[in-house]
Amino acid sequence: MRAAAVLEHLNYVADLLRAHLKAIGSRWRSRSAGQIAVLVLAVLRHDQRAADLAGGNAVSATTIRRWCDEVIALLAAKAPRLDRALKKITRAGGEVVLLDGTLIRTRRRAGKANRKNYSGKHKSHGLLFLALTDERGNLIWISSARRGAASEIKTARHDKICQHLRTAGLGALADLGFVGLDTDRDDPVVITGAKRTRKKKLTAGQKTANQIIAAARAPVEHGFAALKNWRILTRLRLNPTRATNLLRALLVLTNLETSR
């Protein structure tokens, strides 16, 4: 990670925290806003354990966790809503966004309640997120967390992505996992490739179209790669609600350092 990006993150988080402390009238903390920012970013970027950081900074692990939750909530509140993110693309003259889903792996826990976290597609426990990027692969929006067993299409329909795209006057490119998402065959806003079946093989034209769509969608992988550079996502230990806040907070920080 570039030193300039590290400094930008530190300054951004520290300034955000200072403004929050002033707004709530908090006169004193055992550490300055800048020091708290360093500790929180160490947890997010390198997945440092709260207990390890606490021992070297003369504070309790509970305090570290409380600071992390506080900063994550502040950052998540800065994440764009779907409709506003799409309107921003429209105002900038964009016509297409890239849609994709990813599974953020979680620790496997015993019990029936965790079975919904198992993704048959990825053969792993995790939480499903959908994301939109612009044509260059810059993340513009991320969905709330869904159980790993959920499908990408159901998640997209739950978030009413097609309706938001039509309202904004935009189209989207998606992979074969979203085939059937847009039911309007005359004027679809979500374009996917053609899927081969056992009884029907792809024609030469369909294969070429799939290749073109795949090439245009390639930048979306860069957006996910930049997000997953945060090592706290290596193996989540959070429930869906807190995981949603975490991903949206990381989206804000990721957008500070990426410029394509």
N, C-alpha and C positions, 0 to 999 in steps of 0.2 A: 504493500500500500504506500502511496506517495506521502512524503512528509507534509506537503501542503494540504493534502486531504485530511490527514490526522489533525493538523492545527485547525482546519476549518470546522471539523466535527467538534473539537473541544470548545472552540469559541461559540459555536452555534448552541450547543447544549448548555454551556455555562450562562450565556445571555438569556436563554429561554428560562432557565431555572431562577436566575436573578429576578426576572420580570414576574415570575410566579410567586416567589417569596415576598416581593414587594406588594403584590396584589392581595395576598392573604395576610399581610402584616406580620410575617414571621421575622422577628428581630435577630434571632441567633440560631446558628447551627454549629455543631462541634467541628465541622470542616467548612471551608469556603465553597462557593458555588463551583469554582474552577477545580478544586480537589475532588468534589463529588462527581463532577463530569468525568474526570480521569478514571475514577473507580468504576463508574457505570459503564463507560466505554470499554474498559478492560473486561468486564463481564460479557458485554455484547459481542465484541470483536474476537476475543480469545477464549470465551467460555470459562473464565477464571471462576473458581469456586468462592462463594461469599466468605466461607470460613477461612480460606487462605488469605484473602485480602484483609479480612478483619484483623487477623493476627499481626500483620505488618503495619497496620494503620491505627492501632489502639482504639478500635471501635468494635461493636458486636456484629456478628453475622446477620442478626435480625435487622440492625440499622442499615447494613449494606443492601439487604433485600428490599427494605422499605424505600430507600433512595432509588433503587432500580425501578420499582413499581411506579414511583412518582414521576421519574423522568420518562419512562415508557408511555405513561398516560399522557404526558404533555406532548410528546412527539406524535403519538397516534392521533391526537386531536388536530394535528397539522396535516394529516393525510387527506388527499382530495376525495370528495364523494364522486360516485360514478358519473352523475349528470354533469357536474362541474368539470371533471376531467375531460369529458367528451366535448363540451362546449369550448374548452381551451384549445383543443386540437382543431376544431372547426374555425375558430377565430384566427388561428395561425395558418389557415389555408390548407390543412390536411384533409385528405379524403378517405384514408384507410387506417385502421388500427389492427394490431395483431393480437389474437386471442389464444391463450393456452392455459393448461392446468399443470400443477405440479404437486407431488406428495412430499410433505415435510415429515420425515420419519420421527416417530416417538418411541419412547421406551415401552417395551411390552410388559403389561401387568396382568396378573392373574385375575380370573373372575369373568362372569358373563358380560358385565358392563363394558369391558374393553373389546369385545368381539366386533363391535361396530367400527372400531378403528382399523380393522384388518382390511387391506386392499388386496383383492384377488389378482388385480392387474399387476401390481408391483411385488406381490408376495411378501408384504411387510406391513407392520403396523404404522399408522401415520395419520396425518390430517391433510385433507385436500384443500388447495387454494386455487382459485382462478386469478389470472392477471391479464391486464391489457398493457401493451406497449405501443409507442408510435412506430413509424416505419423504420426508424433507426435502431430500435430496440431499447429505448429509454422507458422505464416503467412509469406508467401514469396512474394506475389504479390496481388495487388488490382486493379480493373478496374477503368476506368473513370465512372463518374456518368451518369446514364440514368434515364429518367422519370419513375415514379412509374408505369405507365401504360404499360411499356415495359415488354416483357417476358424474362425469363432467357435464353431461347434458342437463341432468336434473339440477345441478348446482347453478348452471347458467340460466335455466328457466326460473329458478328461485330468485335470482338477482335481476330478472327481467332485462337481460342484456340486449335482446333483440329490440324490445320497445325503446330502450334508451338510445340505441344506435339510430333507429328511425327518427326519433325526436331530434337528434343532433344532425341528421343528414349524413351519416357516415356509414361506411361498410367495414367489414372485418374479415380477415383471413384466418382460418382455423385448420387444425389437422383432422384426420379421419375420425378422431374420437368425438367430434361434434357433428358428424353426419346425421341429419334429421332434426337438428336444433331449430332451424328456421323452416317453418311450415309453409311459408309463402313462396311457392315455386315460380310464380310469375315475376316477382321483384324481391329476391332474397337480399338480405343485408349481411348475412354470414355466408361466406364462400368457402367451401371445403372441396377436397378432391373427390374422386370417385372411388368407391370401395369395391374390391373384388369379392365375389361370392363363390360358393362351390359350383353353382350352376351357370354362373355368368362371368366370363373372363373380361378383362379390360381391353378395350380397343387401343390401337396405336395412338389415336387422338387423346383418349383419356389418360394414357400413360404420360404423354407429353404435358398435358394440363396439370397432372399431379406433380411433375417435376418443376414446372413453372411456379406453382403455388408453394411447393416446399422451399424453393430458392428464395421466394419473396418473404417466407415466414422465418427464415434462418435467424434474423436479428433478435427474435423473441427469446432465443436461447441465451443470448448475451445478457438480456435483462435478468433472467433467472440466475445465471451464473454470478452476476454482480451481487444479487441479493444473498445467495448462498455462501458468499465469502465470509459472512458473519458466522463465526464458529458456534455460536449459541444454537444455531439451527441444526447442528450435526446430529443431535438426538434430543428432541424437546422433552421437557418434563413438566408441561403445562396443560391445563384443561383448554378446550376450544375457545372460550371467551378470552382468556388471558393470552392465548396464542394469537388470536386475531389482533389484539392490541400490539403485541410484539412485532408481528409481520408488518403492520402499518407504520410502526415507529421505524423499523429498519428501512422501509420504503422511503421515508423522508430522508434518512441519513444517506441512503444509497444515491438518491437523486442529487445530493450535494456534491458528490465526487464524480458522477458520471456525466460526460458531455460528449455526445457523438454527433 
